[in-house]
Amino acid sequence: MTVSPPIKATAAVQGKLDKLGLHTVADLLLHLPLRYQDETRLYPIAHAPQGQAVLVEGEVIDTNVQYRPRRTLVCRVEDGSGEMTLRFLNFYPSQIKQLSAGKRVRLFGEMRYGFLGMEMVHPQYRMVHEGDAVAEALTPIYPTTAGLSQAALRKLVLAALSAGDLADTLPDDVTQALNLPGFAESIAYLHQPPPDAPLELLAERTHPAWQRLKFDELLAQQLSMSLHYRRRRAQSAAAMPSQHKLTKALLESLPFPLTRAQQRAGRELAGDLACPHPMQRLLQGDVGSGKTVVAALAALQAIENGFQAAIMAPTEILAEQHFLKLSGWLAPLGLRVVWLAAGLPKKDKLAALEAIAAGTAHLAVGTHALFQDQVEFHNLGLAIIDEQHRFGVHQRLALRKKGAQPHQLMMSATPIPRTLSMSYYADLDVSVIDELPPGRTPIVTKLVGDSRRDEVVARVREACLKGRQIYWVCPLIEESETLQLKTATETFEALSAIFPELKVGLVHGRLNARDKAAAMEAFKSGATHLLVATTVIEVGVDVPNASLMVIEHAERFGLSQLHQLRGRVGRGTASSACILLYQTPLSETARARLKIIYENSDGFEIARHDLLLRGPGEFLGARQSGVPMLKIADIEQDMNLLETARQVAAKLIAERPDVAERHLQRWLAGAEQFLKV
């Protein structure tokens, strides 16, 4: 397949096309309609059906501007069968002349019965001569941008259909086995459906032509991810077989046994590290499932083979929690764990940098500071990235570049739905910790309207007097004119006044590292009864005595955040609750989110609902850089096609790599869009 030629357009038009990602003729062919209009049938005005968009034609007999109840352009049109009124609430002065008496006009819009008889409000129109032919195909409506009309886009697409390469990239045996129509046939049908085309099937994207294009797109994504996976496994990395020394010592020192899911994940990581190619594994598990200890075992396997390990977390609070926990586990084994963050005093930072460079630091824990230029590892063998979706592709790559070819482990407490792991994460090996350690108490979730705030305050006082600790979470630090939300500082002051007998603390992202650490330590030690916080406590914070959480303006939080925050309680033996304090009126989306979080405690089920609500683009966050994003297929609706595409991709790569390459060239424009990290 040859490289597709550029679009022939003026510089101004090409600028608009660039905004849509349309650079070549092939791009235009794959720029498919959002919907269709039926302009193939011309109705007499008197017999046009009401309540649906129809095409009519007639002569303008009168046009004037009326000023009651508001300035409106009103036209009367007749065609011999009857008359109708056109109303334009927003119009240009040129339209008055354009629609002057005697002009013949063809109109497309919804016909309805108004005060003066049949009328259309803001119809599409164009000037015609009597006897002009109607369209021979349904009219496509394309995604576009300001300044690029539908007519201009249609003209460009028609030219592409004549000049573009429509040769099939899939062999006949594949399309026949899957009962899929040809590529050229499908493209032509979707850009120019015949008058009798089933509009419902086109609208629902279940027509065979849509199915073919969806399959092709899913296949291209699967091919790209599979090829990246194979290319990575062809690279060399240090093999780190398990020595069963440090790992065994840690397991014997822990006050708890690993769950079966933790043991399984640990074996999978150990097997990867023992291989002579770079591990790239995603370890996912629900809040509190025990991912950190599994990561610690992987770090120890690297260390006992003479390498250093690094753990990077997105926030200082989470990174410091990891540092304290891992130091407690590893220091008794004679290992040195160092802590590196932007807010460290200069003396401490220099000491950490020297230990990392000299190799006397076995494990480095930190934030983005770990991949800054001044950080040099002596022998980095394993890079662990927690909450990997919070880091961009280049940030993850920067940490990997600190070693020759280190193994990489990514962790996420935001469970990834199966459909996402099969598509957007198909280039990774995935381990799942799908059970919680024994003894975790169920968390009761309550939805409470803001009008019942006094009841919540009473519940908080009662819990504190019984010796329990409470989180009170707020969404913003400072007052915003656009979002009139309760702020953390305002709430801290209000609660301090309401509870003079209690010690109230405050932690948020703008505190310096020392103050943040002091606030958290006071809460962990029990000196603080009630901690007012922003979402900096979303992950990693572990205070077993905290048994109640109040989330202010819960309707403003995403599902993943609500689930993560809720997981900060229920870590001890006391019964725990999470109160979602919301303000009315609720939007439909907010109502749906609160209903899901109230009815579900399983992170994977919550993530599945989240994917349905938000779509993969938002769900993936920074990972989407470099991943072939889907424009046509829907991974939830087209699960059966995704399964088939996976199987066909594996077969083509193994048996017909030339076909795979040709297919990728069409759909990914020959670009190396395979993930690097």
VOGU-3710 file (C-alpha; in Angstrom, 3 decimals, decimal comma):
1> mtvsppikat> 0,000/0,000/0,000  1,414/3,387/-1,042  1,481/6,413/1,235  -1,767/8,357/0,930  -1,449/11,726/-0,896  -2,188/15,002/0,901  -5,597/16,668/0,553  -5,837/19,237/-2,239  -7,171/22,313/-0,448  -6,360/25,976/0,088
11> aavqgkldkl> -4,166/26,887/3,050  -7,194/28,327/4,886  -9,275/25,171/4,392  -6,324/22,928/5,272  -5,954/24,825/8,536  -9,533/23,858/9,410  -8,931/20,256/8,299  -5,817/20,066/10,498  -7,983/20,800/13,541  -9,968/17,654/12,683
21> glhtvadlll> -6,806/15,592/12,193  -7,429/15,365/8,435  -4,163/15,592/6,496  -4,373/12,965/3,750  -6,940/11,535/1,357  -7,007/8,381/3,511  -7,905/10,503/6,555  -10,897/11,893/4,655  -12,076/8,402/3,705  -12,082/7,394/7,369
31> hlplryqdet> -13,787/10,614/8,524  -17,211/9,035/8,805  -20,603/10,728/9,264  -22,179/11,348/12,665  -25,680/10,999/11,222  -27,702/11,361/8,000  -30,508/13,483/6,574  -32,988/12,130/4,044  -33,077/14,716/1,264  -33,890/12,151/-1,449
41> rlypiahapq> -37,669/12,686/-1,338  -39,424/15,982/-2,033  -42,818/16,362/-0,269  -45,681/18,668/-1,331  -46,172/21,205/1,478  -49,781/20,151/2,079  -48,862/16,466/2,479  -45,534/16,693/4,334  -45,596/14,592/7,526  -45,442/16,558/10,778
51> gqavlvegev> -42,992/16,014/13,612  -40,103/14,836/11,440  -37,441/16,441/9,251  -38,583/16,580/5,627  -37,613/18,182/2,310  -40,032/20,643/0,676  -39,700/23,237/-2,072  -41,627/26,366/-2,984  -41,643/29,999/-4,067  -41,258/32,818/-1,545
61> idtnvqyrpr> -44,374/34,995/-1,658  -43,611/37,341/1,238  -40,709/38,150/3,605  -40,716/40,623/6,492  -39,165/41,260/9,896  -41,559/41,094/12,847  -40,744/42,570/16,266  -43,251/40,870/18,557  -42,588/39,024/20,788  -38,957/39,283/19,547
71> rtlvcrvedg> -37,183/40,277/16,338  -37,936/37,459/13,856  -37,529/36,994/10,088  -40,806/35,538/8,756  -41,247/34,169/5,208  -44,303/32,767/3,454  -43,660/29,998/0,898  -46,135/28,173/-1,387  -45,804/25,286/-3,870  -49,240/24,898/-5,469
81> sgemtlrfln> -50,412/22,340/-2,875  -50,370/24,770/0,025  -48,520/27,450/2,005  -46,161/27,406/4,974  -44,314/29,858/7,217  -40,549/30,002/7,843  -39,291/31,569/11,068  -35,659/32,645/11,726  -35,056/33,899/15,255  -31,389/34,596/14,497
91> fypsqikqls> -30,622/35,912/11,027  -28,311/38,109/8,959  -29,545/41,171/6,992  -28,382/39,420/3,785  -30,991/36,695/4,362  -33,824/39,234/3,900  -32,625/39,884/0,347  -31,786/36,224/-0,243  -35,346/35,162/0,646  -37,128/37,946/-1,208
101> agkrvrlfge> -40,459/37,367/-2,979  -40,210/35,363/-6,192  -37,143/33,327/-5,155  -37,417/29,532/-5,281  -36,122/27,782/-2,176  -35,606/24,180/-1,100  -36,032/23,625/2,653  -35,079/20,866/5,070  -36,424/20,906/8,611  -39,099/19,676/10,980
111> mrygflgmem> -42,622/20,439/9,771  -45,008/21,386/12,556  -48,382/23,070/12,999  -48,047/26,650/14,266  -50,321/29,603/15,015  -50,653/30,459/11,308  -50,684/26,884/9,967  -47,754/24,720/8,819  -44,306/26,118/9,655  -40,581/25,379/9,949
121> vhpqyrmvhe> -38,298/27,113/12,467  -34,700/27,690/11,357  -34,758/25,205/8,445  -31,710/24,519/6,289  -32,311/26,067/2,883  -30,753/26,718/-0,512  -31,892/28,543/-3,601  -32,947/26,290/-6,540  -34,621/26,385/-9,943  -37,796/24,489/-10,674
131> gdavaealtp> -37,004/20,923/-11,756  -33,587/20,734/-10,023  -32,896/17,097/-9,107  -33,023/15,951/-5,500  -30,160/14,047/-3,848  -29,644/10,445/-4,934  -28,228/9,366/-1,560  -28,839/10,191/2,072  -27,003/13,383/3,063  -24,121/12,716/5,498
141> iypttaglsq> -23,529/15,083/8,436  -19,833/15,024/9,392  -17,934/16,088/12,498  -16,594/19,534/11,606  -15,132/22,724/13,036  -15,981/26,436/12,869  -15,529/27,817/9,362  -15,721/24,470/7,564  -19,189/23,881/6,153  -20,869/20,529/5,625
151> aalrklvlaa> -21,058/21,265/1,894  -17,281/21,858/1,706  -16,574/18,665/3,644  -18,891/16,613/1,439  -17,169/17,907/-1,668  -13,746/16,917/-0,284  -14,979/13,449/0,743  -16,514/12,848/-2,711  -13,165/13,728/-4,293  -11,430/11,327/-1,888
161> lsagdladtl> -13,825/8,520/-2,864  -12,733/8,978/-6,473  -9,001/9,423/-5,838  -8,391/7,390/-2,663  -6,981/3,893/-2,305  -9,929/1,627/-1,501  -8,067/-1,664/-1,927  -8,921/-4,151/0,803  -6,223/-4,690/3,427  -7,816/-7,917/4,649
171> pddvtqalnl> -7,667/-11,198/2,731  -10,927/-12,669/1,420  -10,704/-15,673/3,734  -10,778/-13,358/6,799  -13,732/-11,229/5,636  -15,672/-14,285/4,459  -15,097/-16,173/7,725  -16,386/-13,170/9,684  -19,181/-12,419/7,183  -17,954/-8,847/6,687
181> pgfaesiayl> -18,484/-6,759/3,524  -15,522/-5,393/1,537  -13,729/-2,195/2,572  -14,513/-0,200/-0,599  -18,161/-1,245/-0,470  -18,450/-0,276/3,208  -16,736/3,109/2,810  -18,872/4,052/-0,182  -22,068/2,960/1,599  -21,356/4,974/4,737
191> hqpppdaple> -20,454/8,161/2,854  -23,329/7,830/0,349  -26,103/5,542/1,661  -28,853/4,804/-0,887  -32,336/6,313/-0,316  -33,700/3,014/1,032  -30,840/2,561/3,545  -32,093/1,510/7,019  -31,647/4,730/9,022  -32,018/2,926/12,356
201> llaerthpaw> -29,134/0,545/11,642  -26,999/3,449/10,441  -27,838/5,566/13,486  -27,096/2,685/15,877  -23,936/1,789/13,913  -25,021/-1,830/13,650  -25,231/-1,915/9,843  -22,741/-4,414/8,277  -20,806/-1,493/6,738  -20,283/-0,004/10,218
211> qrlkfdella> -19,350/-3,418/11,585  -16,627/-3,752/8,940  -15,084/-0,372/9,742  -15,297/-1,005/13,500  -13,578/-4,343/13,100  -10,828/-2,803/10,951  -10,159/-0,118/13,582  -10,103/-2,600/16,475  -7,820/-4,883/14,486  -5,382/-2,014/13,838
221> qqlsmslhyr> -5,302/-1,209/17,554  -4,727/-4,851/18,489  -1,979/-5,206/15,875  -0,152/-2,103/17,100  -0,318/-3,134/20,753  0,707/-6,733/20,007  3,643/-5,641/17,877  4,827/-3,308/20,608  4,566/-6,145/23,130  6,636/-8,424/20,890
231> rrraqsaaam> 9,240/-5,752/20,176  9,723/-5,111/23,877  10,169/-8,799/24,588  12,824/-8,911/21,872  14,897/-6,351/23,829  17,466/-7,418/26,407  17,355/-6,717/30,129  19,176/-8,154/33,119  17,674/-11,430/34,303  17,011/-11,327/38,051
241> psqhkltkal> 16,155/-14,841/39,227  14,676/-15,132/42,694  17,382/-15,861/45,303  14,778/-16,533/48,044  16,918/-14,673/50,581  15,624/-11,160/51,164  12,146/-12,045/49,891  11,929/-14,973/52,298  13,203/-12,805/55,170  10,521/-10,181/54,522
251> leslpfpltr> 7,703/-12,751/54,363  8,856/-14,265/57,668  8,948/-10,839/59,343  5,493/-9,698/58,283  2,765/-9,868/60,960  0,262/-11,140/58,374  0,178/-13,860/55,702  -0,228/-12,920/52,037  -3,592/-13,602/50,438  -3,767/-16,119/47,593
261> aqqragrela> -4,172/-13,242/45,134  -1,044/-11,527/46,491  0,905/-14,779/46,247  -0,231/-15,275/42,643  0,720/-11,719/41,666  4,071/-12,119/43,432  4,842/-15,276/41,429  3,964/-13,500/38,170  6,303/-10,612/38,963  9,084/-12,952/40,073
271> gdlacphpmq> 8,786/-14,898/36,807  9,012/-11,701/34,742  12,078/-10,420/36,608  13,854/-13,729/36,010  13,512/-13,301/32,221  16,208/-11,628/30,079  13,809/-9,067/28,576  12,303/-5,989/30,265  9,239/-6,615/32,391  6,390/-4,218/31,764
281> rllqgdvgsg> 3,620/-5,338/34,066  0,601/-3,580/35,496  -0,327/-4,613/39,034  -3,877/-3,609/39,775  -6,025/-4,193/42,791  -8,791/-2,554/44,728  -8,214/-0,092/47,552  -6,527/-1,903/50,451  -5,821/-5,135/48,565  -2,125/-5,092/49,498
291> ktvvaalaal> -0,244/-4,050/46,355  2,622/-2,399/48,272  3,908/-5,606/49,826  3,860/-7,349/46,428  5,860/-4,435/44,980  8,263/-4,702/47,935  8,894/-8,377/47,121  9,687/-7,444/43,511  12,067/-4,697/44,721  13,823/-7,196/47,008
301> qaiengfqaa> 14,270/-9,631/44,118  16,046/-6,874/42,160  18,136/-5,889/45,205  19,251/-9,459/45,979  20,519/-9,623/42,390  22,728/-6,572/42,971  20,435/-3,905/41,495  18,706/-0,823/42,855  14,954/-0,286/42,801  12,912/2,926/42,729
311> imapteilae> 9,290/3,661/43,618  7,699/6,823/42,234  4,343/8,152/43,487  2,335/11,176/42,258  2,005/13,003/45,605  4,382/13,639/48,492  1,898/12,239/50,998  1,623/8,932/49,121  5,381/8,775/48,460  6,149/9,419/52,128
321> qhflklsgwl> 3,645/6,758/53,207  5,503/4,300/50,953  8,837/5,435/52,384  7,757/4,956/55,995  6,128/1,579/55,339  8,988/0,210/53,225  11,641/1,510/55,635  9,866/-0,343/58,429  9,940/-3,564/56,415  13,374/-3,304/54,766
331> aplglrvvwl> 15,602/-1,549/57,329  15,548/-4,613/59,658  16,878/-6,619/56,676  19,949/-4,358/56,551  18,786/-2,356/53,537  18,891/1,395/53,077  15,759/3,145/51,822  16,102/6,827/50,862  13,420/9,464/50,372  13,552/12,100/47,623
341> aaglpkkdkl> 11,009/14,896/47,129  11,096/18,497/45,934  10,331/19,867/49,401  13,282/18,196/51,159  15,881/20,403/52,889  18,983/20,849/50,691  21,216/18,856/53,041  18,847/15,851/53,115  18,364/15,989/49,332  22,123/15,983/48,683
351> aaleaiaagt> 22,590/13,029/51,040  19,861/11,082/49,211  21,339/11,920/45,781  24,818/10,799/46,893  23,488/7,507/48,285  21,541/6,823/45,058  24,579/7,589/42,875  26,969/5,543/45,039  24,638/2,537/45,180  24,500/2,566/48,986
361> ahlavgthal> 20,772/3,293/48,673  19,099/0,000/47,782  15,652/1,511/47,286  14,764/5,112/46,384  11,239/6,341/47,102  9,959/9,680/45,886  7,826/11,853/43,661  8,594/13,402/40,251  11,911/14,410/41,844  13,214/10,901/41,071
371> fqdqvefhnl> 13,544/11,536/37,341  15,103/15,024/37,479  18,456/15,523/35,710  20,536/15,621/38,893  19,396/12,123/39,931  21,888/9,420/38,865  21,368/5,796/39,853  24,330/3,506/40,357  22,535/0,490/38,906  18,759/0,853/38,546
381> glaiideqhr> 17,197/-2,516/37,776  13,502/-2,020/38,652  11,328/1,086/38,309  7,986/0,937/40,151  5,372/3,592/39,364  2,385/3,856/41,680  -0,913/5,305/40,430  0,619/5,125/36,943  -2,350/6,849/35,270  -1,418/10,065/37,118
391> fgvhqrlalr> 1,885/10,285/35,222  2,365/11,168/31,572  4,147/8,951/29,073  7,276/11,135/29,100  7,436/11,156/32,898  7,340/7,359/33,055  9,932/7,161/30,295  12,209/9,612/32,136  12,388/7,305/35,167  13,150/4,260/32,987
401> kkgaqphqlm> 16,013/6,166/31,343  17,737/6,325/34,728  18,779/2,706/34,140  20,253/0,806/31,184  17,068/-1,189/30,533  15,279/-1,548/33,859  12,255/-3,717/34,432  9,099/-1,693/35,029  6,157/-2,331/37,323  3,138/-0,027/37,245
411> msatpiprtl> 0,546/-0,097/40,004  -3,006/1,178/40,058  -5,648/1,203/42,767  -8,117/2,306/40,081  -9,175/-1,067/38,692  -9,163/-1,234/34,922  -12,277/-2,774/33,325  -11,664/-5,910/31,269  -12,514/-4,192/27,993  -9,858/-1,518/28,626
421> smsyyadldv> -7,198/-4,051/29,586  -7,967/-5,985/26,389  -7,615/-2,900/24,188  -5,729/0,090/25,563  -3,567/-2,001/27,924  -3,051/-4,957/25,582  0,680/-4,133/25,361  1,154/-4,871/29,074  1,143/-7,989/31,180  -1,496/-7,524/33,872
431> svidelppgr> -1,615/-8,959/37,386  -4,779/-8,571/39,436  -5,127/-8,727/43,216  -8,811/-9,540/43,397  -9,303/-10,231/47,109  -8,928/-8,134/50,248  -6,898/-9,210/53,275  -9,000/-10,825/56,025  -10,225/-8,550/58,798  -11,087/-5,555/56,609
441> tpivtklvgd> -14,408/-4,219/57,893  -17,142/-3,386/55,359  -17,704/0,360/54,889  -21,285/1,622/55,152  -21,970/4,371/52,584  -24,633/6,986/53,326  -26,037/9,670/51,016  -26,994/12,773/52,998  -28,357/16,061/51,646  -26,704/19,285/52,815
451> srrdevvarv> -29,926/20,262/54,608  -29,121/17,509/57,164  -25,639/18,868/57,953  -26,498/19,228/61,659  -27,096/15,479/61,885  -23,672/14,829/60,319  -21,992/17,202/62,789  -23,672/15,347/65,683  -22,488/12,004/64,268  -18,907/13,315/64,023
461> reaclkgrqi> -18,910/14,577/67,637  -20,287/11,252/68,879  -17,610/9,246/67,004  -14,771/11,448/68,303  -15,989/11,185/71,898  -15,855/7,398/71,501  -12,170/7,666/70,577  -12,555/7,311/66,795  -10,932/9,607/64,216  -12,610/11,276/61,251
471> ywvcpliees> -11,660/12,611/57,811  -13,636/15,579/56,457  -12,832/15,939/52,738  -13,372/19,138/50,709  -12,932/19,605/46,958  -11,194/23,025/46,842  -8,633/24,932/48,886  -9,768/28,480/48,071  -13,126/30,019/47,241  -14,015/29,987/43,561
481> etlqlktate> -16,538/32,351/42,013  -17,581/29,760/39,474  -17,874/26,845/41,895  -19,285/28,075/45,189  -18,012/25,111/47,160  -17,053/24,752/50,777  -13,297/25,174/50,921  -10,884/23,255/53,083  -9,681/26,357/54,936  -13,222/27,641/55,506
491> tfealsaifp> -14,397/24,227/56,676  -11,379/23,919/58,995  -12,231/27,232/60,646  -15,939/26,378/60,908  -15,351/22,902/62,398  -12,730/24,242/64,819  -15,396/26,626/66,137  -18,100/23,902/66,246  -15,817/21,420/68,070  -13,781/23,485/70,588
501> elkvglvhgr> -13,255/20,304/72,638  -11,585/18,488/69,701  -8,244/18,900/67,981  -8,967/19,695/64,296  -6,177/19,409/61,709  -5,828/20,638/58,114  -3,907/19,179/55,171  -3,951/20,224/51,523  -1,693/20,235/48,478  -0,343/23,773/48,974
511> lnardkaaam> 1,149/23,106/52,391  4,922/22,717/52,323  6,254/19,186/52,789  7,180/19,691/56,444  3,759/21,060/57,472  1,998/18,372/55,454  4,028/15,628/57,125  3,408/17,148/60,577  -0,353/17,304/59,987  -0,440/13,678/58,843
521> eafksgathl> 1,761/12,488/61,708  -0,489/14,240/64,254  -3,493/12,435/62,788  -1,743/9,045/62,646  -0,590/9,345/66,262  -4,099/10,217/67,445  -3,230/13,772/68,530  -5,681/15,099/65,905  -9,288/13,903/66,178  -10,683/15,380/62,989
531> lvattvievg> -8,639/15,955/59,825  -9,973/18,401/57,227  -8,342/17,512/53,905  -8,463/17,879/50,156  -7,957/14,918/47,839  -4,239/14,722/48,725  -5,341/11,893/51,050  -6,963/10,041/48,131  -4,362/7,272/47,992  -1,831/5,666/50,273
541> vdvpnaslmv> -2,952/7,090/53,629  -3,381/4,340/56,217  -4,760/5,245/59,663  -6,524/2,186/61,197  -8,285/4,247/63,892  -10,050/6,427/61,299  -13,548/4,959/61,001  -15,658/7,812/59,584  -15,268/9,973/56,488  -17,419/12,911/55,434
551> iehaerfgls> -17,040/13,988/51,801  -18,245/17,545/51,237  -19,900/18,261/47,859  -19,697/14,589/46,929  -21,601/15,372/43,716  -18,491/17,184/42,431  -16,168/14,175/42,688  -15,570/11,462/40,111  -16,398/7,822/40,830  -12,764/6,766/41,078
561> qlhqlrgrvg> -11,988/9,560/43,547  -15,011/8,748/45,711  -14,045/5,065/45,831  -10,396/5,856/46,610  -11,327/8,306/49,351  -13,823/5,891/50,893  -11,014/3,326/51,082  -9,147/5,467/53,610  -11,528/4,221/56,336  -12,359/0,635/57,261
571> rgtassacil> -8,675/-0,209/57,808  -9,085/-1,164/61,442  -11,437/-3,418/63,394  -14,112/-0,779/64,140  -17,214/-0,537/61,945  -16,683/2,280/59,432  -18,859/4,634/57,416  -18,511/7,133/54,603  -21,029/9,995/54,446  -21,473/11,564/51,009
581> lyqtplseta> -22,740/15,075/51,716  -24,308/16,518/48,572  -26,082/19,692/47,497  -29,244/19,847/45,432  -30,291/20,141/42,702  -28,243/17,258/41,291  -27,438/16,902/37,597  -28,323/13,586/35,958  -24,625/12,621/35,796  -24,015/13,475/39,459
591> rarlkiiyen> -27,132/11,540/40,485  -25,907/8,523/38,484  -22,430/8,687/40,082  -23,783/8,869/43,645  -26,174/5,990/42,961  -23,314/3,815/41,645  -20,985/4,530/44,588  -23,844/3,954/47,060  -24,800/0,595/45,537  -21,291/-0,796/44,864
601> sdgfeiarhd> -18,224/-1,485/46,967  -16,334/-3,533/44,344  -13,784/-1,308/42,618  -13,908/-3,286/39,379  -17,673/-2,900/39,116  -17,383/0,821/39,891  -14,696/1,163/37,218  -16,958/-0,565/34,684  -19,750/1,930/35,373  -17,211/4,768/35,273
611> lllrgpgefl> -16,085/3,686/31,814  -19,693/3,673/30,595  -20,272/7,172/32,009  -17,051/8,846/30,908  -15,728/6,860/27,957  -12,149/5,585/27,566  -10,520/8,931/26,720  -11,082/10,463/30,156  -10,617/7,147/31,929  -7,153/6,601/30,444
621> garqsgvpml> -5,803/10,025/31,373  -2,177/10,552/30,396  -1,768/7,043/29,019  -3,577/7,869/25,790  -0,492/9,642/24,430  0,806/7,179/21,845  -2,105/4,744/22,080  -4,250/4,355/18,956  -7,507/5,874/20,195  -10,791/4,518/18,866
631> kiadieqdmn> -12,945/6,897/16,830  -15,445/4,450/15,354  -15,666/1,389/17,583  -16,992/1,344/21,148  -15,188/-1,165/23,344  -18,248/-1,867/25,489  -20,799/-2,187/22,683  -18,383/-3,961/20,341  -16,924/-6,457/22,801  -17,567/-9,372/20,424
641> lletarqvaa> -15,647/-7,596/17,637  -12,803/-6,823/20,064  -12,462/-10,499/20,996  -12,390/-11,481/17,311  -9,909/-8,706/16,458  -7,510/-10,011/19,126  -7,586/-13,490/17,635  -7,182/-12,280/14,046  -4,314/-9,926/15,055  -2,369/-12,761/16,650
651> kliaerpdva> -2,888/-14,947/13,558  -1,861/-12,225/11,095  1,299/-11,301/13,020  2,335/-14,953/13,218  1,406/-16,040/9,699  0,953/-12,960/7,484  3,033/-10,026/8,750  2,801/-8,282/5,346  -1,005/-8,132/5,680  -0,676/-6,803/9,247
661> erhlqrwlag> 1,722/-4,082/8,081  -0,574/-3,053/5,214  -3,569/-2,821/7,556  -1,621/-0,756/10,107  -0,438/1,615/7,416  -4,016/2,473/6,473  -5,310/2,956/10,001  -2,268/4,434/11,741  -0,901/6,264/8,686  2,324/4,290/8,958
671> aeqflkv> 3,245/6,135/12,163  5,084/4,367/14,975  2,279/4,910/17,471  3,333/2,020/19,658  3,762/2,774/23,348  7,241/3,371/24,657  6,431/3,020/28,340
//
